[in-house]
Amino acid sequence: MTATRDEHSGSIRDLCTAVSVFAAQRRRLFGIAYRMLGTVADAEDIVQETWIRWQNTDRTQVQEPAAFLTTITTRLSINVLQSARVKRETYIGPWLPEPVNTDDDPSLGAERAEALQFAILLTLEKLTPTERAAYILREAFDYPYPRIAEIISSSAVSARQLVSRARAHLASAKQITVEPSHQRHLLEAFLAAARKGDARELEKLFAADVVSYTDGNGVKLAARIPVIGRGRVAQFVAAFAHHFWTGKSIGWVEVNGQPAATLVENGEVTTMVTVTASDEGIEQLLWVMSPQKLGHITAVAT
């Protein structure tokens, strides 16, 4: 009887320790999975699966729990990303990462904001899953190359090469990132001109090769192809001014570490818009209209 009671107490202590260790790493794990997959639901699924595997592991054999959990999360994310790209081929219109409200840090919990901004996440889509994992672990979480190599099952030299290739891909995205205060200023100016339908004023705000992406997955009023070029984007935005903004109030929120505006109708966020910019002006207009991607967005009305 005593032995049974002691075994039971030991199991409870072991489980409590497992929960405590996992809870201490959960934000980091979510941050990795979100950066890898670009959606909250997929990231949460990865974290849940990591917890299940942690529960079912002989934890007495795990010398470094944080490294063990990071490895599981990263490898699961690589597998899911490979299949997710196939699914996205049937997505209606452009696919954008799901915006997350970083005003109050909803579980992103990274030491650094790297690989959160939309310009970077969009460019990360062009990398292989392993390149993406290596870059995120190095740049967002400052993992040393030998540890990255262990996680992705490669050599330290290969890990360094993967990160180097990823940086080369991302060089242009980094060049179009400006300070959040300047982004906010440009976005405010854009909204003022857009609501008036002033194409000439809009053109002054845009870089020559500006691109407008709308993620709507078939929702009404969402453009199904990117619109490219200063004049075309200005005309596109001006064309829907007389009906698109009617009945909507504008709120402000920080998403992915950058300012964004929300369009609220009948108390519900129906659209989020943000920009990426360079010294030449707005480089990308990013509209999220898919209801499935707006659930984590709240805004303060102005």
N, C-alpha and C positions, 0 to 999 in steps of 0.2 A: 504493500500500500504506500509506504513512504517513498520507495523507488519510483513508483508510478507518479506520485505527486511531484517529486523532484524533476522527473522527466517533463511533466506538463509545465511546471514553472520555467524550466529551461527552454522549452519550445516557445513559451510566451515571450521570454526575454529575447530570444533569438529573433522572433518576428518583430518585436518592438525595435530592436537594433536595425533590422533590415529596413523597416519603414523610415526610421530616422535617417539612415544613410541615403536612402533613395530621395527623401524629401529635400535633403541638403543639395542634391544634384539636379533636382527636377527642372529648375529654371534653365540651367545650362543645357540640359537635354532638349528641352523645348526649343531653345534658341538655335541649336544645331539643326534640329528637324525642320523648323520653319524656314530657315535659310536654304535648306536643301530642297524643300518641296513647294514652298510658296503659298501654302494654305494652312489655316489654323486646324481644320478638322483632321487633315492628314498628319500634321505634326502631333496632335493630341493622340491619334491612333498609334503612332510610333512610340510615344512615351508610355502609353498603356501597355503595349506589347513588350517594351523593355522591362516594365515592372513585373509582368507575368514571368518573363524569363529570369529575372532577378529572384523572384520568389522560388522558382523551381531549380535554382542553382545550388550546388553545395558551396555555400559561402565560406566555409572554413578553408577552402582551397583558393580563395580570391585574395591576393595580397594587396591589390590596389583597387578598391571598389569603384572609385571615380573613373579610372581608366577603363575598367571592365564595362561600366555602364555607357561610357562614351563610345566604346567600340561597338557595342550592340546597337545603339541608336544610329550611329553612322552607317553601319553595314545594312541595317534595315532600311534606312533612308535611300541608300544607293539602289537597293532592289526595287523599292516602291517607285523611285524616280524613273527607272528604266521602263516600268509598265505604265506610269502616268503619262509619259510622252506619247505613247501609242493612243491612249484615251483622248488626249488633247487634239488629235488629228480630226476628231469628229466635233470638236467645240465650234460653235457658231460665232464666227468673227474672231478678233484678236483675243488672246489669253493674257491676262495680267495677273501678277501676284495678288493675293488677297491682302488688302490693307489691314494693318493692326494699329490700334490706338496706343501710341507710345507716350501719351501725356501721363499715364499712370502706370506704365510698364506692365502690361498684362502678360506676365510670365516670360518675357523675352530674356531678361536677366543676364545679358552679356556684359562682359567687362568693357567692351568697345562697341560702338555703333556700326562698325564695318559690316558690309554685306547686308545692310538693312534697307538702304535707300533704293528707290525704284529703278534708277538708272543702272545701279549695280546688279540688282536682282534680274532685270531684263537681260542684261548681258550674260549673266551666269547661265541663262537658259541655253546659250550657245556652246557651253562646255560639256564635256563628257561628265557623267555622274561622279567618276573618280576624281577628275580635275576639280570639279566643284567642291567635293568633300575636302580635298587637300587644301584648297584655297581658303575655305571657311574655317577649317581647324587652325590654319596658320594665321590668317589675317584678322579673324573675328575673335579667336580664343587663344592666340599666341602659343599654340602647341609647338614644341621643338620637332624638328624633322624626324629624328629617330622614333618619336612617339607616333607621329602621323603615319610613318611607315608601318608600324605595328598595327595600327587601326585599320589601314586600307590594304594590308598584306602585300607590302612592297619593300623595296630597300630605301634607305635614307636618301640615296642619290636620286632614285626615281621620284620620291616624294618631292624633293627639291625641284626637279625638272617639271613635275606637274604644276607646282605652284608658280614657277617661272612662266610656263605657257599660259596659265590662267591670268597672270598679271598682264601679259602682253595683250591678251584678248580684251582685258578690262581697261586698258590705258585710255581709250577714247571715252569710256563712260566716266572715268575719274575726271577727265578734263571738262566735262560739262556740269560738274557738280559745283554749285556756288553756296555761299552762306545762306542758312535758312531765312535770315532777315531779308536778304535780297530776293529769295524765292517768294516770300510773302508779298513783298512790294510788287513784283511782277504779276503774281496771281491776282492781287487786288486790282491792278490796272487792267488785266485781262478781263476780269469779271465786269468791270465798269463798261469797257468797250463792247464786250459780248452782249450784255443786256440791252445796249442801245443799238446793236446791229451795225456798229461802225467799222466797216471793213478796212478803211484807210487807217484808222487808229490801231486796229488789230495788227496790221502789217508792220507797224512801227515797233511792236513788241516782239515780233518773231525773228528768229534766226532764219537764214535763207532756206535751210533744209529742214525746217520744223516738220515734225510728224505728229499727227493726232491719232491716238489709239483709243478705241472704245471697247471695253469689255462688257458685253451685255448678254452673251450666249442666247441671242435671239429675242431679247426683250424689246418691246416697242420703242421706237425712236433711236435705238442704238445702231450706229454705223457698223457695217459688217466687214469693211476693209479699212486699212489705215489710209489717212488722207495726208499727202506729202507736198511740201513746198509752201512758201510764205503766202503767195497769192491764193492758192487753192484752199489752204486751211482758213484763211481770213474769210473767203467767200462762203465756205462751208459753215463756219460758226455764225456769220451774219445771216445766213439764209434761214436758220431756225430761231432767230431772236424773237420774232413776233409771237411764238407760241410756247417755246420750250421753257421759258422762265416764268410764265404766268402761274400765279397761285403758289409759288415756291418761295420760301424764305432761305436765306443763306446763313450757315453757321460755320464755325472754324474749329479745327481739330488738328492735333499733330499725329500724323500717321507715318510709321517707319522712319521716324526722326526728322520729318520735314512737314512744313505747313500744308494743309489741304482745306478745301472748302467743301461743305456738304449742302446739298439741296434738299430741303425738308418740305414735304407736302402732307398735310393732315397729320402732323406729328411723326411722320415716318421719313427716314432718310432714303431717298430714291436714287440719289447720285452722289458720288464723290469725285472731285476733280482736283488734281495737283499738277505741278509742272516740274520738269528738270530744265536747268538753264545754264548758260555760259555767259561770258562777257558779251557775246553777240546777241543775247536775248533768249527767249524761250525756245528750247530745242525739242522738247516733247510736251505734248498735252496728253494727260492720262486720265481718262474717264472710266470710272467703275460704276456700272448700272445693273450688273447682275445681282438680284436680291440675295443670292446665296453668299455673296462676298461682302455684304454690307452689315451683317449681323453684329459685328464687333466694333462698329463705328458709332460713336455718339458725338454730339457737337454742342458747343455753346453758341446760342443765337446772338447775332449782333444787331 
